[in-house]
Amino acid sequence: MSTRDVTLALLAVAVWGANFTVIRLGLDDVPPLLLAALRYLVAAFPAVLVVPPPALPPGVWVTFGLTNGFGQFACLFTAIHLGLPAGLASVVLQVQALFTTLLAGLLLREPVGRRQAAGLALAASGLGLVATQPGAGSGPIPPLAWALAGGAALCWAVSNILIRRATGPAAAAGEAMVRLVVWSSLVPPLPLLALAVALGGPEILVETLHAFDLRLAAVVLYLAYGATLFASGAWNRLLARYPASQVAPLSLLVPVAGLVTAALVLGERLTPAQALGCSLTLTGLALSTVGRVVPAQAPRRQGSGIARPVHINEGDLAHHQLLHQRDLADHRHPGRVEGDDHLDVDRHLQEDPVEGLVDPRGLEGGPGRHLH
């Protein structure tokens, strides 16, 4: 990565990590469901007026909004409101990696390697250690708060599988995901508002209006434009430019940023046992994540129409998909270069004179078949 893009990635990670502390500050003035609704109202408008809708069936991005937006943040905001410390919330939410892997195995038939399974088991043991320890300087964290945090992680995992199944890994990056984030933000506000009124009565709307001040406005703007639009947009821009195996491991810094921010701003402290549990969780996630992600496509050299080498195991291809040397020897073959008598199968498959770069994974039964 360039220095500029590394800086962008670290800034996105810092914004996401601090997000949990900002949520905690906002909950001092507004009930959790209303704060979540405000987050998505501001994220959706006026962005939907200038950002085109995603190239997906409406049912897909509506369901994404219900799971990733309404489900995840109704649970997360309420869990923090009930007493889950912001720093720990940033760690616990990462259990979505475990849920995503399990759901991908069940629904998408994606295999789980030994190292990945060992890493997820280590992460689960670390989370178990965190969950069974009392908080530092406070009483035990209510079981309902832990359950809701787990529910938030599960909703996030379900939304991951939804997008993976609907679009394939290659499409779930860059501008496509920015559009998805903006338009799916239209979905959560109404159910969040309805649930808030059902639980607290219409008077909570009036109380929230009275509590609205510059501090609360700053919180909502941070959650909407910082955590939802900027961080997501920057992250998916990086995924579109670089192999995911270079970008994805940086997400492990989110809970680190969350713990540090909560300690500096809120004075939260971890017990030694909780610190050990967090370390085990992050180590396990790193073990299961780093080196497991396959890039969506082979990158091109800047300013060149020539793709980087793509290595294909001919044994994995059906006979009719192989290009034989006798075809390449034909002077009329579109892949032949004047004066070059040494063209091979790999070189031809990288490029197509009409369509441009050919994704070789499409020859293996479709996008995403062998990714995990």
LINUR-V314157 format. One record per residue. N is the residue number from 0. RES is the residue in one small letter. BURIAL is # if it has 24 or more other C-alpha atoms within 12 Angstrom, else .. Layout:
BEGIN
N,RES,BURIAL + N,RES,BURIAL
END
This chain:
BEGIN
0,m,. + 1,s,. + 2,t,. + 3,r,. + 4,d,. + 5,v,. + 6,t,. + 7,l,# + 8,a,# + 9,l,# + 10,l,# + 11,a,# + 12,v,# + 13,a,# + 14,v,# + 15,w,# + 16,g,# + 17,a,# + 18,n,# + 19,f,# + 20,t,# + 21,v,# + 22,i,# + 23,r,# + 24,l,# + 25,g,# + 26,l,# + 27,d,. + 28,d,# + 29,v,# + 30,p,# + 31,p,# + 32,l,# + 33,l,# + 34,l,# + 35,a,# + 36,a,# + 37,l,# + 38,r,# + 39,y,# + 40,l,# + 41,v,# + 42,a,# + 43,a,# + 44,f,. + 45,p,. + 46,a,# + 47,v,# + 48,l,. + 49,v,. + 50,v,. + 51,p,. + 52,p,# + 53,p,# + 54,a,. + 55,l,# + 56,p,. + 57,p,. + 58,g,. + 59,v,# + 60,w,# + 61,v,# + 62,t,# + 63,f,# + 64,g,# + 65,l,# + 66,t,# + 67,n,# + 68,g,# + 69,f,# + 70,g,# + 71,q,# + 72,f,# + 73,a,# + 74,c,# + 75,l,# + 76,f,# + 77,t,# + 78,a,# + 79,i,# + 80,h,# + 81,l,# + 82,g,# + 83,l,# + 84,p,# + 85,a,# + 86,g,# + 87,l,# + 88,a,# + 89,s,# + 90,v,# + 91,v,# + 92,l,# + 93,q,# + 94,v,# + 95,q,# + 96,a,# + 97,l,# + 98,f,# + 99,t,# + 100,t,# + 101,l,# + 102,l,# + 103,a,# + 104,g,. + 105,l,. + 106,l,. + 107,l,# + 108,r,. + 109,e,. + 110,p,. + 111,v,# + 112,g,. + 113,r,. + 114,r,. + 115,q,# + 116,a,# + 117,a,. + 118,g,# + 119,l,# + 120,a,# + 121,l,# + 122,a,# + 123,a,# + 124,s,# + 125,g,# + 126,l,# + 127,g,# + 128,l,# + 129,v,# + 130,a,# + 131,t,. + 132,q,# + 133,p,# + 134,g,# + 135,a,. + 136,g,. + 137,s,. + 138,g,. + 139,p,. + 140,i,# + 141,p,# + 142,p,. + 143,l,. + 144,a,# + 145,w,# + 146,a,# + 147,l,# + 148,a,# + 149,g,# + 150,g,# + 151,a,# + 152,a,# + 153,l,# + 154,c,# + 155,w,# + 156,a,# + 157,v,# + 158,s,# + 159,n,# + 160,i,# + 161,l,# + 162,i,# + 163,r,# + 164,r,# + 165,a,# + 166,t,# + 167,g,# + 168,p,# + 169,a,# + 170,a,# + 171,a,# + 172,a,# + 173,g,# + 174,e,# + 175,a,# + 176,m,# + 177,v,# + 178,r,# + 179,l,# + 180,v,# + 181,v,# + 182,w,# + 183,s,# + 184,s,# + 185,l,# + 186,v,# + 187,p,# + 188,p,# + 189,l,. + 190,p,# + 191,l,# + 192,l,# + 193,a,. + 194,l,# + 195,a,# + 196,v,. + 197,a,. + 198,l,. + 199,g,. + 200,g,. + 201,p,. + 202,e,. + 203,i,# + 204,l,# + 205,v,. + 206,e,. + 207,t,# + 208,l,. + 209,h,. + 210,a,. + 211,f,. + 212,d,. + 213,l,. + 214,r,. + 215,l,# + 216,a,# + 217,a,. + 218,v,# + 219,v,# + 220,l,# + 221,y,# + 222,l,# + 223,a,# + 224,y,# + 225,g,# + 226,a,# + 227,t,# + 228,l,# + 229,f,# + 230,a,# + 231,s,# + 232,g,# + 233,a,# + 234,w,# + 235,n,# + 236,r,# + 237,l,# + 238,l,# + 239,a,# + 240,r,# + 241,y,# + 242,p,# + 243,a,# + 244,s,# + 245,q,# + 246,v,# + 247,a,# + 248,p,# + 249,l,# + 250,s,# + 251,l,# + 252,l,# + 253,v,# + 254,p,# + 255,v,# + 256,a,# + 257,g,# + 258,l,# + 259,v,# + 260,t,# + 261,a,# + 262,a,. + 263,l,. + 264,v,. + 265,l,. + 266,g,. + 267,e,# + 268,r,# + 269,l,# + 270,t,. + 271,p,. + 272,a,. + 273,q,# + 274,a,# + 275,l,. + 276,g,# + 277,c,# + 278,s,# + 279,l,# + 280,t,# + 281,l,# + 282,t,# + 283,g,# + 284,l,# + 285,a,# + 286,l,# + 287,s,# + 288,t,# + 289,v,# + 290,g,. + 291,r,# + 292,v,# + 293,v,# + 294,p,# + 295,a,# + 296,q,# + 297,a,# + 298,p,# + 299,r,. + 300,r,. + 301,q,. + 302,g,. + 303,s,. + 304,g,. + 305,i,. + 306,a,# + 307,r,. + 308,p,. + 309,v,# + 310,h,. + 311,i,# + 312,n,. + 313,e,. + 314,g,. + 315,d,. + 316,l,. + 317,a,. + 318,h,. + 319,h,. + 320,q,. + 321,l,. + 322,l,# + 323,h,. + 324,q,. + 325,r,. + 326,d,. + 327,l,# + 328,a,. + 329,d,. + 330,h,. + 331,r,. + 332,h,. + 333,p,. + 334,g,# + 335,r,# + 336,v,. + 337,e,. + 338,g,. + 339,d,. + 340,d,. + 341,h,. + 342,l,# + 343,d,# + 344,v,# + 345,d,# + 346,r,# + 347,h,# + 348,l,# + 349,q,# + 350,e,# + 351,d,. + 352,p,. + 353,v,. + 354,e,. + 355,g,. + 356,l,# + 357,v,# + 358,d,# + 359,p,# + 360,r,# + 361,g,. + 362,l,# + 363,e,. + 364,g,. + 365,g,. + 366,p,# + 367,g,# + 368,r,# + 369,h,# + 370,l,# + 371,h,#
END
